[in-house]
Amino acid sequence: MWKPMIAAAVVSAALLQGCSTRLLPPPAGVDQQVYFDAHWRTKVNGDAGEQTETFNIVAQDNSLTLVTNRGDVYELEQSSGGQLVHVATDFHPSAGVSRDGDKVFFGTYDGQLVAVSLADSSVLWTKSLTSEILSETGNGQGRVAVITGDGWLTVMDAATGNTLWRDKEDLPALTVRGTTAPVIVDGKVIAGFATGKVKAYNLQTGDLIWEYAVGKPEGRYEIERLSDVSGRFAVANGLIYSVAYNGTVTALALQTGRPVWQRNISSAVSVAVNGNELAVVDQNNVVFSLNARNGSTLWENDSLKERDLASPVFYKDYVAVLDRGGWVHLLNRTSGAVEAWTLADSKRPAGSRMVSNDEQLFILTPTANVTALHYW
């Protein structure tokens, strides 16, 4: 029984918990440079569950797509929050959505992958997999890729759910509970595993193209040897950016898997890339801005170290981060200074991972609202 207990403790320390009742005050000593507040809020049926990093919103084609922890799929207008599509299902999602055209995919704790049609407002198909699904799927070229909690990578036909090929990575004795979402790009499936390995497969055949260990298990005790690739990948500049728990931030060449640069920055949340800038929050809640092409430090900010930060997001002139109390902080992209902050929604704890369309920040909050934030 001790291993699951340790794993739960690690996750609680590593990931922002939306169910926390501890409310944080606003940051002290910050002279707000812009007015930052809600643009609109739309009520939905359900919220993002207990873990901030698990649920998400997809911003695409001037709309927002999401699933709540009650299994309701929504498509909303980005400009106003107006409802375009609502599909109520009987499933209980364990993670957020991915979208490919009018198809939306999400997974459940009992290993069901669900495909929903926005055009028909209906469930297209379901697929029973080997274990719980703890991240979004990867999509592209008529394929859908998913990693289950037992280490299986499965690639399916997006139209039917039929399995095309699978591969398994053996799990270490102890892992951070969660998986990274695979990425389909350039005819490849890029997948990260609890062993700290990133692997690239041929999308059509499943043949392994390359692999690289971004997290290397080190230390005397199992808890010190955690090396999961748990943050989401970012792809830009012909590189794939990955981060590992107790590991590194690494930029790998997409075609060969060779490391272009590495930094000894460990994180359990995702990185964000915008042009030549990469933002990452380390395990001590220090926010770094790095040169995305060579990994050099542009700035770092340790003023939010006690606030348990989630994945960073680029938003106009700022890097935005959400803390466990539901406060969203804007850090100047040039200096790293905190220049604005606001509550995501009504003095409640955190919500889903944030997403930006560069004009607004969107988040699903514990009050079952989709909230659009903006500044002027």
Helices and strands as residue ranges (DSSP letters): H 2-14, E 36-43, E 58-60, E 63-67, E 72-77, E 83-88, E 98-100, E 103-107, E 112-117, E 122-128, E 138-140, E 143-147, E 152-157, E 163-168, E 183-185, E 188-192, E 197-202, E 208-213, G 222-225, E 234-236, E 239-243, E 249-253, E 259-263, E 272-274, E 277-281, E 287-291, E 297-301, E 313-315, E 318-322, E 327-332, E 338-343, E 355-356, E 361-364, E 369-375
